[in-house]
Amino acid sequence: MSKRVQAATGCSRPAASRIRTRVTVVLAASAAVALGVAAAGPATAAGSSTAAGPDVPRRIGTAPRVPAGGSVVGATASGTTLHLSVHLSPRDPRALTDFVTAVSTPGDPLYHRYLAKGQFAAAFGPTRATVADVSQALKAAGLAPGRVSPDGLSLPVTATVAQASHAFGTRFENIRLKDGTIGRLNTAAPAMPAAVAASVTGIVGLSDLGTVISHHTPARHVSEPAPVTGRGPRTVAPRTYTPGLCADFTGSGLSDGTDYYSPGKLAGTYGMTSSATAGAGQTVAVFELENVDPAAVAAYQSCAGTAASVSHVYVDTAQGAGAPAGSTVDDQPVGVESALDIEDLIGLVPGASIIDYQGVDASSATDQNVLDVYQKMVTDDQAQVISTSWGLCEPVESGATANAENTIFAEAAAQGQSVVAASGDSGSSDCEPATGSASAAVDDPASQPYVTGVGGTTMTGSGGTATQKAWNSDGGGSGGGVSTRWQPTVYQGGVATTGKRAVPDVAALADPSTGYPVYFTDAAQASGPLPGIVGGTSGAAPTWAAAVVQANAATACRTNGRAGFLNDALYRAGRADYPAGFWDVTSGNNSVFATGFTAVTGYDEVTGLGAPREAGLTTALCAPRGTAATGASTFHPLAAPRRVLDTRNGTGWGLSSHPTTKPLVAGGTAPVRIEGVAGIPGSGVTAVVLNLTVTGTTGSGSLTAWADGTTKPSTSALNWTGTGQTLAASTTVEAAGDGVVDLATNSATHLIADVQGYYTSDSTGSGYSALKPARLLDTRNATGISTTGKITDRAVSLKVRGRGGVPSGATSVVLNLTATQTVGSGYLEAYPEGATRPTASDVNWSATGTTVPNLAVVPIGGDGNVSVFVRGTSHVIADVSGYFSPAGATFRTVPPQRLLDTRRTTALGSGATLALPVAGAGSIAADVKAVVLTVTVTGTTGTGYLTAWADGTGRPTASNLNWVKGRTISNQVMVPVGSDGKVDFYTNSTTQVIADVTGYIS
């Protein structure tokens, strides 16, 4: 019983329900034959029972489903041998994720400082104790686990169905698939003792529902070849390297750049180098599940004038095992896929070393066989770039297999290995070849988060006159869509605004009508290699691999470190300077078997970001390391808030030249550049003060802000409780080395970010002085104003210098602004008096009768005043809590950290005071003078307010947060710290209180 893993090469023939590869065979009279090769598969997530106790069985993951078109035909024979693998979780999955992010983020101290070969097991693999415990549990269940893999991630197990059924608590059934082949699945998720189940991501090999198809079906002949009988092997005379090819192609009557693309023509069109030494010093590996034909590779090298090093590593098989290259299996010649992969690389990077990792023949390969090849490619760590043109649609592949792949590819990213994968050739219906279903589906491993999925294009012309559109012809087309398994990724934030990971990431030539010139053997036609032309995303993937190899060989990457995990850099480049690195494909679609997706300006689920432009790509992949600014910092206010993000109109949202106006999706992330924009310097920035606004909310939610490339905190900067709300909160966010901050929400909403000021690691700005909070303005009782009425559509002049402790030398003031007793919707804007009113707001409300606070850092006008403009109708309160001046103290950032959450203990009661120790807590210094907090109240039981102040001093009459019953409200608070290192919180209404620190004054 075998798994269907299909090579994504070429056009599909619907009647055959499989992906086809067009191979145009070039003979003396320019003959053409179309040969088919099939497509590929994915994984699922893990679940658990609620049972307790170390020996109580706990289910791992979920049971597979019978694929569309399949049916149960009886129980699997108890004596059937299963080759299984128990895959283990890294000892700290979050630490592994954070490490991959760090080595992929310019400015991080770990940027491009990858793990060396063999270091993964000790750094991130499960502990020896964990391996021993899992191994012992398997033995106790009557199994005999083998030796753990070099990376510590898997334990092999060979067992009968009866033994596996007993050990894992599941039955097994045989399934007749749509094409008549028989597969097997487990009827329940496997169970292991709870004490070890949490350390297991899945058990691979229990189910086996596919049939590997990687062979090609003949198509149209341009002219009939002569009979094979009596024909000797074809010989190709060696030639000196030139960007073109030999007479087998140039003399065939077909035109380079029209009927096919020679390596030189393709490289020139994509801006890549053409030379016999291109890629020198680099190693690229290809994943194959069929025998390679050395004669075909030799013929290609003779034709191209190359002498590339090609070696072979056999995994779970041996040289010569399996069907020989050129033989016919399922009407397809063996070896076309491997010929396309290897020869495309030879043509584009002949100076590189190529390693063919060959597994068991696709027709008999199990899930474990497939994983063994990937794991070998990664643990060997010989190749800087890995290319695979094999895969399977996500709904068919088991969750255990997908999870195991995910960890393997994360390991590759940690080691600095780039992985590219063909996205499939069935358009938006990736499962059609396997199950006959035209439903939307994407291909694995192209959909894996640590893999770069490569779609396909149709190209016309070459060089500067070339044009491209999405490939969709003759029943095949660029695979793409939205994953049903993987959550939205940080790197796609603002570019692919989808609820899950979008595929593909990039694209390249794939149309078989204008495809890749190769030599392959088809024993039914000739006894030796024949020249042909092949298409499919199987050609696009190694083309992108070659582009990365050339980037790694460039001076910039030799200086700054090889590219490693690509996706972070690719999408970062798209946001920074999209046209420089990518050829945008804006026409065509992938509606092959059903209505799919359309190529549009910018990113799309057909061609991703587009085809490569090598010069810009190299700049992006080989970015200098940079250094994050740290240490004591001074503040620089902006004369007026500057908008750096507005998803409603595309400000700072999407690609650099193609903004989008879609909202931030639930679970999505918005990477926002803050260095070098909005009047902020391009370097030296340690933190930024942002006013964040959500509008058009679709339900309750929260927003988190943190430095890009660092661990996403469990804190929040803004919270809301319903649909249709508009709320704002200010926050201070540490700046990353790459000058980007990340904003993430768990509920779909539009998002606005306005910069109020920034901190730099020098003494050129102002320092902070904390004050005991004092009320400067309250329109309800004529404080700071001569009237007691609500303010409607006008500005209030507020004197700040000389009041509340603010001295004449203050440059900016920290005000807690509150709108209360609001009418309808509206907002407040605070700005230096005498200056032009800004277009950014500080406080927003969307309903009558609300009370909304927000902290604002406002430059002081020359007359010592600030203006507060009210759009709409509301009472206004302004409390001062501090000011900036040349004589103030310096600021230090800390990663966001939760210091208080009364939900874990007891709510703060009405009239109660809570003293919170902050000095020495987390990353806060012991000599802290003031602390910057995001304070949130939730579970409010009535209308109320909260006041924060230095412990040991009198409680001020000012407030920091105000709310009405049932609301969740957040606000930034800059509060002085008492001499005992504590701050106090008081509330006049019972509520839960949360406090997150983002920085401090020392």
C-alpha positions, -999 to 999 in steps of 0.1 A, spaced: 0 0 0 14 33 -10 10 70 -7 2 91 -37 30 116 -41 29 134 -74 56 153 -91 43 186 -102 55 187 -137 33 199 -165 -2 200 -178 -31 179 -166 -54 157 -186 -88 158 -169 -98 124 -183 -69 107 -166 -74 127 -134 -38 132 -129 -12 160 -135 6 157 -168 39 171 -179 43 182 -214 75 169 -229 82 180 -264 107 155 -278 130 171 -303 140 146 -330 156 152 -364 123 163 -378 113 182 -347 90 156 -332 71 163 -300 57 140 -273 38 149 -241 47 129 -211 27 130 -178 40 132 -142 17 134 -112 13 158 -82 17 158 -43 5 158 -6 2 175 30 -7 171 69 -30 178 99 -28 192 135 -27 176 169 -54 172 195 -57 156 228 -82 141 252 -91 155 285 -80 124 305 -56 130 334 -29 108 349 5 98 335 -6 63 324 -41 72 311 -41 70 273 -42 103 255 -51 106 218 -25 123 196 -38 143 166 -69 132 147 -79 102 127 -77 105 89 -108 107 68 -117 85 39 -107 106 8 -134 118 -17 -142 89 -40 -129 63 -16 -148 36 3 -141 11 31 -136 -24 18 -128 -43 50 -103 -46 79 -66 -46 72 -50 -80 77 -36 -82 112 -2 -96 100 4 -66 76 38 -50 84 39 -13 91 70 8 90 62 36 114 80 66 129 71 82 162 79 119 157 88 140 187 83 176 195 113 199 199 121 204 236 108 240 233 89 246 201 86 283 209 123 287 213 129 270 179 104 294 163 120 324 180 155 313 169 144 309 132 129 344 134 160 358 150 184 344 124 161 357 97 158 393 110 184 419 100 196 438 131 191 409 154 223 398 171 216 362 157 209 373 121 224 348 97 242 330 126 228 296 118 232 263 137 262 242 125 258 207 113 249 184 141 239 211 166 202 209 163 197 179 186 215 195 215 200 229 209 164 221 202 158 184 199 139 166 227 160 158 258 176 124 262 151 118 291 122 125 268 135 102 241 141 75 267 106 79 282 89 77 248 111 47 239 102 30 271 65 36 266 67 20 232 85 -10 246 59 -13 274 32 -14 246 50 -44 230 69 -25 203 106 -24 195 116 12 187 149 17 168 176 42 172 166 78 174 173 100 144 204 123 144 183 153 151 165 135 179 131 140 163 120 105 153 120 69 166 115 42 139 92 13 147 84 -18 127 52 -36 138 23 -56 125 -12 -42 123 -21 -63 153 8 -49 173 1 -13 163 -36 -17 170 -29 -29 205 -2 -3 212 -20 27 199 -57 18 205 -70 19 170 -84 -4 143 -72 -4 107 -94 -5 76 -86 -9 39 -99 19 16 -105 15 -21 -94 48 -36 -109 66 -66 -84 51 -90 -90 15 -77 -59 12 -56 -62 0 -20 -49 21 8 -51 19 46 -62 42 75 -64 40 112 -99 45 125 -89 65 156 -62 89 165 -33 70 181 -31 69 219 -1 68 241 3 73 279 -4 109 289 30 112 304 47 110 270 19 119 246 26 156 249 61 150 236 48 133 204 37 153 174 24 123 155 29 87 144 37 85 108 27 54 87 -5 43 104 -25 55 74 -13 52 38 -39 65 14 -21 75 -18 -4 61 -48 28 77 -60 26 88 -97 57 105 -110 58 92 -145 48 107 -177 22 98 -203 31 103 -240 13 132 -256 16 147 -291 45 138 -314 57 166 -337 68 138 -360 70 101 -356 104 89 -343 121 60 -361 115 25 -347 136 17 -317 147 -16 -331 184 -15 -341 188 21 -330 220 27 -310 224 51 -281 223 88 -290 256 106 -286 260 143 -280 293 158 -288 308 178 -259 311 215 -265 325 246 -248 301 264 -225 280 291 -240 246 305 -227 229 286 -256 226 249 -263 237 224 -290 223 217 -324 198 191 -310 178 222 -299 191 251 -321 187 230 -352 154 215 -344 133 241 -360 121 253 -326 130 288 -314 148 297 -282 126 322 -263 95 311 -281 92 273 -280 116 268 -251 140 288 -229 176 278 -229 195 284 -196 211 315 -210 178 329 -223 160 322 -191 188 335 -169 190 367 -189 153 373 -187 154 369 -149 186 389 -145 207 359 -135 243 353 -144 252 330 -173 286 315 -170 303 281 -166 311 290 -129 277 304 -119 270 291 -84 306 282 -77 312 272 -41 275 264 -34 256 231 -30 220 225 -40 200 193 -32 171 178 -51 144 155 -37 136 126 -60 115 94 -58 127 78 -90 159 66 -106 180 93 -122 194 86 -157 231 93 -157 232 91 -195 206 118 -199 224 141 -174 257 135 -193 240 142 -226 227 175 -213 261 185 -199 276 178 -233 250 198 -250 253 227 -226 291 226 -223 290 221 -186 308 199 -161 287 203 -130 292 179 -101 262 156 -96 263 131 -68 237 107 -53 225 98 -19 201 68 -16 176 68 13 157 36 21 168 23 -12 200 14 -31 216 23 -64 198 4 -92 168 -6 -71 134 2 -84 122 8 -119 151 18 -142 152 52 -159 136 51 -193 113 22 -184 76 26 -186 54 26 -155 17 35 -159 24 46 -194 50 71 -181 88 70 -187 108 69 -154 133 97 -149 117 128 -166 112 145 -132 147 140 -120 160 150 -154 141 183 -153 152 191 -117 189 183 -122 194 196 -157 176 229 -150 200 235 -122 230 224 -143 220 249 -169 215 278 -145 242 271 -119 268 249 -135 294 259 -110 274 245 -81 275 210 -67 242 191 -71 232 163 -47 204 140 -58 186 126 -27 168 96 -40 141 77 -21 120 47 -28 102 47 -61 71 69 -59 48 41 -68 57 23 -35 69 51 -12 52 54 21 48 85 42 78 75 62 99 69 31 91 105 20 100 119 54 132 99 56 144 117 24 136 151 37 151 144 71 183 130 55 186 162 34 183 183 65 204 163 90 232 159 64 232 197 61 254 196 30 232 217 8 225 254 13 194 251 -9 169 223 -12 145 219 -41 115 196 -43 90 191 -71 69 165 -53 39 169 -31 4 160 -22 -28 180 -16 -34 190 20 -67 172 26 -51 138 16 -19 139 37 -21 129 74 -17 154 101 11 134 116 31 136 84 25 173 80 35 181 116 67 160 112 75 178 80 70 212 97 96 204 124 120 191 98 117 223 77 120 244 108 152 226 115 164 234 80 156 271 86 176 270 118 205 257 99 203 283 72 189 259 45 165 274 19 137 251 9 117 257 -23 88 235 -35 66 233 -66 30 245 -58 14 219 -81 -1 219 -115 -38 215 -109 -46 252 -103 -68 258 -73 -79 222 -72 -48 204 -60 -67 172 -49 -82 166 -83 -55 141 -94 -57 122 -62 -94 122 -54 -112 137 -84 -124 166 -62 -124 200 -78 -127 217 -44 -101 243 -35 -69 228 -21 -32 236 -20 -1 214 -22 22 202 6 51 209 11 46 242 -8 21 252 18 44 245 48 53 278 67 90 272 64 89 263 27 88 287 -2 60 276 -26 67 282 -63 39 287 -88 41 288 -126 39 314 -154 36 315 -191 64 336 -207 65 352 -241 96 368 -255 129 373 -235 150 399 -220 136 434 -216 106 427 -240 95 395 -222 60 393 -207 45 368 -183 10 357 -172 -2 330 -149 2 295 -164 -31 279 -172 -32 258 -204 -40 223 -217 -56 212 -185 -28 223 -162 -21 255 -143 -2 271 -114 -12 256 -81 -23 281 -55 -49 290 -29 -53 292 9 -41 265 32 -67 248 54 -41 238 79 -16 265 86 -24 298 104 -16 332 89 21 339 89 38 370 102 58 374 70 27 375 48 11 402 69 -4 430 48 6 412 16 -16 380 16 -46 392 36 -61 357 40 -73 338 71 -47 311 67 -13 307 49 -15 316 13 2 298 -16 24 302 -36 50 326 -25 67 332 -58 66 319 -94 87 312 -125 83 297 -160 62 266 -160 41 265 -193 51 233 -212 45 250 -245 75 272 -238 93 251 -212 126 237 -202 150 219 -226 161 186 -211 175 152 -221 156 121 -208 153 85 -217 122 68 -230 130 32 -238 98 29 -259 112 54 -283 150 51 -282 177 32 -264 194 64 -253 186 100 -241 163 121 -262 162 159 -262 128 173 -251 110 202 -236 93 199 -202 70 222 -183 52 224 -150 59 240 -116 86 213 -113 107 235 -135 98 267 -116 110 253 -83 146 245 -94 147 278 -113 141 296 -80 166 273 -63 191 284 -88 183 321 -82 189 315 -45 222 297 -52 234 326 -73 224 350 -45 244 329 -20 274 330 -43 273 368 -45 297 390 -26 269 404 -4 258 369 9 294 358 13 299 389 35 266 389 54 257 352 54 237 330 31 200 335 26 186 307 47 149 307 53 136 327 24 100 339 32 108 365 58 133 382 34 111 378 4 80 395 19 102 421 37 116 430 3 82 432 -12 71 457 14 103 478 11 109 479 -27 86 454 -45 96 462 -82 133 458 -75 131 421 -65 100 408 -82 84 406 -117 48 412 -109 25 389 -129 -9 406 -133 -30 385 -157 -43 350 -160 -58 326 -135 -55 291 -121 -91 280 -127 -82 246 -141 -109 223 -127 -130 249 -109 -131 287 -105 -99 296 -88 -79 327 -83 -69 355 -107 -35 371 -110 -37 408 -100 -14 437 -93 8 427 -63 5 394 -45 -21 368 -56 -28 331 -50 -17 322 -85 19 335 -89 26 348 -54 49 378 -54 59 370 -89 90 359 -108 126 368 -97 146 399 -105 180 386 -95 198 419 -86 170 431 -62 165 396 -49 202 393 -40 201 426 -22 171 414 -2 184 380 7 219 392 15 209 422 36 237 435 60 234 424 96 228 458 111 226 465 148 196 472 170 200 504 191 199 498 228 206 515 261 195 547 278 174 567 254 160 602 250 127 613 235 120 632 203 84 643 199 70 648 164 55 683 158 23 665 149 14 628 149 24 610 116 4 581 102 24 551 94 -4 525 89 -40 528 78 -55 496 64 -85 515 52 -66 533 25 -34 513 22 -10 536 41 19 514 51 -2 483 42 7 458 14 36 459 -10 56 491 -15 41 500 -49 8 481 -45 -10 489 -12 -41 470 -2 -72 482 16 -82 449 32 -86 448 70 -62 429 92 -75 393 95 -81 375 127 -48 360 137 -30 382 112 0 404 117 8 439 103 46 445 101 49 483 102 82 501 93 90 529 117 126 537 110 133 559 80 96 570 77 74 598 91 104 619 101 120 592 121 157 585 116 168 554 97 189 541 126 195 546 162 158 543 173 152 523 204 115 527 207 85 544 192 54 559 208 23 549 187 -13 557 190 -31 526 178 -67 527 166 -90 499 156 -122 507 136 -148 486 120 -143 458 145 -160 425 138 -162 412 173 -144 413 206 -106 412 204 -72 424 214 -42 439 197 -5 431 206 25 452 196 61 441 197 95 445 180 97 426 148 120 395 149 114 390 186 91 368 206 55 377 203 44 386 239 13 375 256 5 411 264 -20 434 248 -19 471 239 -56 476 230 -88 456 238 -124 459 226 -156 440 232 -179 442 202 -186 449 166 -185 483 149 -163 499 175 -136 525 171 -112 526 199 -76 540 204 -48 534 228 -12 546 229 17 523 235 55 524 235 70 497 214 106 486 213 122 491 179 138 461 162 171 460 144 152 460 111 132 491 120 99 473 120 73 467 147 46 441 145 9 445 153 -13 415 156 -50 410 164 -71 380 172 -102 395 155 -106 410 121 -105 448 121 -91 478 103 -61 493 121 -45 527 122 -11 535 137 1 571 143 36 580 156 36 606 184 74 604 189 104 582 192 134 574 215 170 573 203 201 559 220 218 592 224 215 624 244 201 646 216 165 643 228 146 650 260 144 631 292 113 623 312 102 636 346 73 619 363 47 640 382 20 632 406 -10 631 383 -30 663 383 -61 674 365 -56 703 341 -89 702 323 -124 690 331 -152 706 310 -178 691 334 -169 714 362 -150 743 345 -115 731 355 -91 747 331 -119 763 312 -145 789 319 -176 770 309 -192 737 320 -209 726 287 -199 698 264 -175 707 236 -188 704 200 -166 706 169 -141 731 183 -107 733 200 -100 740 237 -69 759 246 -52 743 276 -24 760 296 2 734 306 35 751 314 34 764 350 5 740 359 5 707 376 42 708 381 51 713 344 81 737 343 88 764 317 116 743 302 93 714 293 92 705 256 64 680 256 37 670 281 22 636 289 -16 639 291 -42 613 299 -71 625 277 -107 612 284 -138 617 264 -169 612 285 -207 616 281 -202 614 244 -228 620 218 -228 599 187 -193 592 173 -163 614 173 -127 619 183 -102 641 201 -69 656 187 -42 671 209 -14 693 193 8 722 201 -12 754 202 -5 776 171 4 746 150 -18 732 122 -43 707 135 -31 671 126 -50 645 107 -44 619 134 -66 614 164 -58 606 200 -92 594 214 -120 579 194 -156 569 203 -184 554 182 -215 556 204 -234 579 227 -228 577 264 -193 562 263 -162 571 284 -129 565 266 -94 574 278 -60 575 261 -25 587 268 -10 613 245 25 628 243 20 663 230 46 689 221 40 722 239 33 753 219 55 784 221 28 801 244 30 771 268 -3 757 257 -17 727 238 -49 726 219 -75 698 222 -99 696 193 -132 678 196 -148 664 165 -184 656 175 -197 663 210 -182 653 244 -170 664 277 -132 664 279 -108 656 308 -70 661 307 -47 648 334 -10 655 334 14 627 345 48 639 334 68 659 309 99 658 287 127 683 290 165 684 285 169 679 322 148 647 324 158 611 330 165 586 302 142 558 290 149 521 286 128 497 266 120 462 277 102 433 259 65 435 267 59 415 299 28 410 321 34 422 357 -2 419 369 -34 399 361 -60 398 388 -80 372 368 -55 347 382 -62 357 418 -90 381 429 -106 411 412 -97 445 426 -127 455 447 -145 488 447 -126 513 469 -96 489 471 -59 497 465 -34 472 451 4 478 455 24 463 426 62 457 430 79 468 398 115 475 407 136 445 397 107 427 382 115 411 349 138 433 329 131 465 350 161 479 368 161 482 406 167 520 405 136 526 384 120 560 388 89 556 366 74 528 346 56 527 313 26 503 315 -4 493 294 -32 489 320 -64 471 311 -96 467 330 -120 439 321 -150 422 337 -161 457 348 -191 455 371 -202 491 368 -191 526 357 -158 534 372 -123 547 370 -87 536 379 -59 557 392 -22 548 393 5 565 414 37 560 433 33 539 464 39 557 496 25 590 483 -10 604 484 -36 592 459 -41 619 433 -76 630 422 -68 624 385 -77 591 367 -59 569 342 -88 548 329 -125 555 328 -152 530 318 -189 521 317 -202 488 328 -193 458 307 -165 475 287 -129 463 284 -106 494 282 -68 497 279 -46 527 283 -9 535 285 2 548 318 36 565 327 35 563 364 62 572 390 75 544 412 76 547 450 108 546 470 99 510 479 98 501 442 60 498 440 31 515 422 -4 516 434 -37 510 416 -71 522 430 -105 516 415 -139 528 426 -157 499 410 -149 462 412 -130 450 381 -102 428 369 -69 447 363 -40 437 339 -7 456 337 19 450 310 53 468 311 70 482 279 97 503 294 109 524 323 127 556 334 158 552 354 
